Amino acid sequence: MSGAMHKLSERLAQGAAGGAPAIGSFEEFLMEYAQVRKPDGTFTPYSLQGREALLAAVRVIDLVLGSHTGKMLPDAKLSICGGAQIGKTIIECNLMAYATGVRFLNVGLYLPDGELVEGVVDGKLRPDVIERIDFLGPLMTLGKAKDKRGRMVNRKGAFMVKDGSRTAEGMVMGLNKVPTTFSMSIAIEDEKDDIKTKYSKYLEGRMGASDLRFRISIGTQRLHGAGQNREWQDGSQGVFVFDVGGGKTLRPEDHWPQVCRLQLGAAPQPSDPKLTYSGDFESDDKTRHAYRPGQMYYLADPDSGVVIDRSAPIEKHLRPERLEMHDWSFSFSHLGMAAYGLDQMLSRWQKAIKDPVTMVAFCCEVLALPKNTTQGLSPEILTRSRAAGTPFDLSLSLRPGTAGYGGLDTGNSCWFVAREVTSEVEKRIVHAEDIPLANVVRRAEVLFHKMGLSALFIDARPAVNEARMLTYLLNGLHGIKWPVVQDPEHSRIRFPGGLEWNGEKSEWVNLRCAVVEFTKSAGAGITQKLGQEQADGVTRFFPIIQCSRFDSIDRVICEFLTPEENIYRMHNGAIYDEPVMLLPRRVDGSPQILETLERHLITGSAREEKDGEKGDYVDKCDNHLLLANAYSGIAEHLVQATAPSAPVEFESYESTTRRERRFAG
């Protein structure tokens, strides 16, 4: 322990003896004991005035801790997803003090990197919490904690709390490696977007000895469908709306910038001009008014002009069924908190409309909506694909006159996507499905025939045996007598099911199913290959397609893009300005797979970025349905079939004989 920390511990330990006063709840602790630093360096009592929405998260914490019921809720989750500077650090630091010093629960606060620990401990936790709450001093020893074997260790972010009969520990740590040392009842992750998922998954193991196991994530949402935004999506999706009269409520960030108005007279009027994407204000008669600092601005319903009272937020959960699972998530924007002045937001908006990078920061930090420059797809782009054309739902049948192609991404869970192609500028994702690996051969075979697909292309790995078995089944190779061929790669081989390998041209004819290997660099094209495996003393053959991962993903992402994203296509002699790929509509009661599909498309469309340059599409993330769509796109690109006939009768793999099952190897 450093000299300064040792002296502080001694000074705190000299306080009056005795335990913590009777404090009924975390909310009471915040209102009665917490303090915040003012710009001049002095302190003032903590208050939620102007940030009333945050009270919803505070009360969830008390509900989980059983502050009023006496019964804790085990395995609960809370995600606080907000704009910048909403007061998340003071909440998490005071929660550490309350949970350890009042409730005697072990708490771990995890940061993206170990280098951030000192800043939180010396900049917030110690000066703004520990030193400001008198009763904590006699109970607390700084820089000390016990490891999982019960040995005392010195650590910068550690502290112990004792009242004679009870002991609790708090720890601030960087989550840049697998956490193994300390056990806890509450695990808090700060800035989830910057914490590696593989390390985060180990936190549950650190809470195995606790009866509570409460997980909290706090941070800004930057990436769609990943990190903190994924936490919000998976939870109850709590938002804050405002009453605008006539039984109507409104979420301001969904209506920015039109929700913001310039007050021209002594009081707000429905005729006051609305903020535009150009940064000025426009009246109904098209009169323009420039932004100038110091003018009167307010939020109002864009349609009626009813003023929004930002001090009266109404809590609403878009996925209320998640509340029964004790999985709360909230999104807190600056628009929903009166403590944040509109003048400052408008000043930032003027800069944001001129600079894409500043716009990203504005959306994330002010509107609390994820936005970035690395993801090629966004919710707005996918909404456009749902709105284009005639609305449709997921289906296991193709429309007459169209062709269908499937893609299958494999793993412990396998992911299936089918596309329906009417023309080069009209395609639809008509089915998506999550299939357990143990069932993937039977189910994929059923889907192929039931939908009347022209081709199914499959991820070559990791489900090697299942992928090859499907190539045998769907190409009519299952159960055949395999030909013995000298130099098969350069030969012409005609198989009983109609499949043909042309070794002279290195291409497959009448191809219906193939495995895909991402072995080529971007721009290197597509190669067809004769795959071979030895089994039961014979050589079996199967189709392999080798191509670029980047090109395959890029092709299907571009199907969602239009001239708005600088993707231009000519059709019938003119620029085509609609998305090529259309998505099923999403309404109340739609299958959950549609939400998963959207998340996988957006998450997988992100590209790695280094020194300002974009690289390959990200890997090892929730991108499985995007990859399945990419495989279906390769199938369409190579096979280019005419519309298939009606689905055929077939005998599934599951109904074959034991001898035929052995043939699968």
Protein Blocks (a to p, Z undefined) as FASTA:
>chain_A
ZZklmmmmmmmmmmceddddddfbfklmmmmmgccddfkopacdddfehilmmmmmmmmm
mmmnommnopacehiacdddddehiopmmmmmmmmmmmmmmnopacddddfbfklmmmmm
mmmmmmmmmmmmmklmmmpcghiacdfkopacddfkbccddehjaccdddddddfbccfk
bccfbdcdehkllpcfklmmmmmmmmmmpcnlpacdddddfbghiajlmmmmmmnopacd
ddeejhiacdfklmccklpccdfblbdcfkbccddfkopacdfkopacdddehiacdddd
fklopacdfklccdddfblmlmmnopacddddfklpmklcfklmmmmmmmmmmomklmmm
mmmmmnopacdfkbmbdfklmmmmmmgojdddddfbdcehiacdddddddjbdcdddddd
fblmbccdfbdcdddfklmmmmmmmmmmmnopabdcddfbfblmlmmmmmmmmnopgopa
cdddehkllmccddfkopacdfknopaehiabdcdddfbcehkapadddddddeehiacd
dddddddfklmmmmmmmmmpcfknopacdeehiacfbdfbdcddddehiafklmmmmmmm
mmmmpccdeehiacdddehiafklmmmmmmmmmmmmmnopacdddddddddfklmcfklm
mmnZZ
